[in-house]
Amino acid sequence: MVKPVEIGNLPPLSRSESLPRESPRPNLLRELSEQAILETIFREGPITRPEIAERTNISKPTVSAVVERLVQSQLVQTAGERPGRRGRTPLAFTVNSAAGFVVGIDIGSTRLRVAAVDIYGGALRELELETSRGGPRAVEEQITGAVRQIDRELSGRHGDLLAMGVSTPGVVDPETRRVTSLAWHVSATGEFDSLATLESRFNVPVLVDNDINMAAVGEKWRGLAGGVSTFVVISIGAGVGMGIVIQDELFRGFHGAAGEIGYLPLARDPFDAHHRKLGGLEDEIGAEGILTAYREAGGSADSAREVFEAAQGGDTAATQVIENAAQRIGLAIATVCAVIDPELVVLGGRIGGAADLLPAVRATVGRLLPLPTRIETSILAERAALEGALAMGLREARSQLFSRERRAAVS
């Protein structure tokens, strides 16, 4: 079954999440001790056996026995001697970086990114392809082929594939994890259910979530939201969406559609039937909307990026289009802040991440809200969703390592 994801306590896992949930049994204390030792090595390594005993309050003989067995099972490796101490120079230990690897997948409207990291999050391999226009099945085959290529390249030196995180457009049902609707950029029907087959093909856990939710996870892990418990990520590119994090938990809503701000009625005519598919705000400030507005103003361009370039060159029509877009983005942010009151708003995506927008967006929000709102441009740019997919895959993979150690403990 494809598993849901949560944002709280991104890798490494908290102690409470790594404890076994089975009913008590005779060797439970042994299991807890071994898990505590493995997690301490993971969290604080390189670390010596005396230091592990001090951190965990587990006896030194028990620590030594467990560490020896972890080394033999290739979950832990030596990291050299720790100099500068009296008596015997103790060995330090770390979790073996070849204990396995994780794959993250980001399905964009134009680009498909597939990346692999080791158990520490260190980059191993990355592929980038043009997203197939052949529908969901063709995209699924692209993903399968890319993952198989990475698996062949890495499995010999870095262990087994442990888990996958998938960032996908569309609404992901909170219960079934199916992409039920609104994935218009990869599916003519808006549905995209074929991702569930990844788990059966590779026999590893697959964690699937909406791309902007994954971008929020990425921002929490490696972006501007580290240390921030309540924030939103607003992505503007081919589509418009928002990821919501409240008290370190992703908020998805009843249908899994929380954050679909492309449907905010902030268009010139919010009741225009044309907005029913993608939403009034997305039709106005998404890539196609910006391009259309520029052409209607007499400009000539083939992409939204060219409109931004024209504005930078002093083109009056392009400048006006960008200013109007910035104002609508500001209106959307003010609406969101009035409801959620986030500590931070992160702007990303090919359009939202444009530095030219930020001053005008901030000015609009400042005119509308009495309380100050921190609005920043993402430092992860278009990699935010991929980083989120990797983070969630890592969280699951580390849990798998602890489970593997539990199974070894009772065998």
Helices and strands as residue ranges (DSSP letters): H 15-18, H 28-44, E 47-48, H 49-56, H 60-72, E 76-81, E 91-95, E 101-107, E 111-118, E 123-130, H 136-158, E 161-168, E 171-172, E 179-181, G 193-196, H 197-202, E 206-210, H 211-222, E 231-236, E 240-246, E 249-250, G 261-263, H 275-278, H 280-285, H 287-296, H 304-312, H 316-340, E 344-348, G 355-357, H 358-368, E 374-377, G 381-383, H 384-410
